[in-house]
Amino acid sequence: MGILAGKRILLCVSGSVAAYRAPELARRLRERGAEVRTILTEGATRLISPLLMQAVTGTPARTELWDEASEAAMSHIELARWADCVVIAPATANTIARLARGEACDLLSTVCLAAAAPLLAAPAMNRNMWSNPATLENCATLRRRGVSLVGPDFGEQACGDVGEGRMSSVPDIVAAVAQAVDLSGQLAGRRVLITAGPTREPIDPVRYLSNRSTGAMGFALAAAAARAGGAVDLVAGPTAAVTPPKVNRTDVVTAGEMLEEVMRRAPDCDIFIACAAVADYAPARYSPGKLKRSNAPARLELKPSPDILAAVARLKNPPFLVGFAAETEDVERRARGKLKSKGVDMIVGNQVGEACGFGDVKTSARVVWEGGSERIGQCAKPELARQLVGLIARRMGLGKVALLRAGSSAR
Ligand code: C5P
C-alpha cells in the first residue's frame, strides 16, 4: 500500500474538460489505501455528476458552501482540517486566479483558504490561457506560498489546439500526492537550523574570495524540512535562491557572520544541517581602499575561516549534526573520515566537479553514519532533500512517533 495508506485526500474538481479524469484519479488514490472526499465547483458539475464521484469515493461529493445538511454533517472548516492533502485536479485558470487572490467565494476556494495541509494543483486549460502572463503570475504566487503544481503537460487539447495545458496523467498526479504527504509530521515540533550557499570573504571593497555554491541544496533541504513540519531557520550566504514557504531566513556574507548567526540559534535547535560551502580561507588583511593594480601584493596572505560545524559539535548538548562532504574523488572514504574528524552524526558525501554538483543539476549522494551508509541515486536536489530529511528522521527515530503524534492531534 505504501505512503498513501490511511491518508485523507480532499479532491477538488473544477470546471475543465479534464474533469472527466477526476473519477479515475479518485479510484487510483483509493487503490493505494487513501480515503478520498470530493468537492466539485459549479462548473465541474456541468461536466461530471456528483453522483459519479460519490460512487467512486464512497462518500457524497460536496458542491455547495451553503448546504445546511452537508454543513451539519461536516462543516467546510472541518473538511479543511480533515485533509492530509488537498488536490485540485483539474485546476482551471479561474480557480488558480481565485486561489492566488485568496478568495473565499465558493466551497473550493473557502476550503483551500482554510486548509493547513499541503495543497497540490494540476492545471488544465487551453495553451493560450496557460501561457498568459496573468496565469503564469498567479501560478508563481501559488508556488511562492508553497502550493505544489503538477504539470500541465504538452499535447492535444479538447479545443483542437496542440500545446502545453493538458492536465498531467493520473499516475503523475498520484505520485505528486504521495510525495506531498510523504514527510508530513516527521519533524513536527523540531527546530531545524540549516546553513546554505557560499560565503564571501572580502579582499577590498570590490573583491572577494568565494566559490561556486548556489545554495540550491540548502534551500531544498529547508523546504523539505518545513514540509515535514519542522520549524526551520535558514542562515544563507549570498545567493539568488528564493526563500521556501514557512522558512525563517537570515542573510549573511562572511563565514564570521554565519558563525555568529548559527551560534545564536544552535543551542535551541534539534537538528543542525551544515550545507553551506563556507570559504575555507579569508584574506589575512582587509584593504579598506581598492587595491590598485600597481600596488597589489604579488601574494595574497590567507587565514583559515572558522569551522562552523565543528563549533556547533563542541556545544555541551549538540543537536543532531549533519555535514556535507563535496568531493571530486573518493567520496565515501572521505565522507567517513569527516564523520570522525568533525564528530558529527551524519555526513552527506557528494561528487562535485566541472560537470556536476553546482546549481540546478541532478546529483547523487552517499550518506554515512557510524556503522552504516545509504546511497541516494541520481536525482534532482528537491528529491535528494526529501530523501535526506526522511533519512534524518529515521536515524533520529522520529518518523513513526512524530507521525502518530501529528495524526492524533489533527483528529
Ligand atoms: O571540512 P570541510 O569544509 O570539507 O567540511 C564540510 C562540512 O563542514 C560542510 O557541512 C560545511 O557546511 C561545514 N563547514 C563549516 N564551516 C567551515 C567549513 C565547512 O560549517 N568553515
Residues whose N, C-alpha, C, O or C-beta is under 5 A from the ligand:
A	BS01	C5P	A274 C275 A276 A277 V278 A279 S305 P306 D307 I308 L309 V322 G323 F324 A325
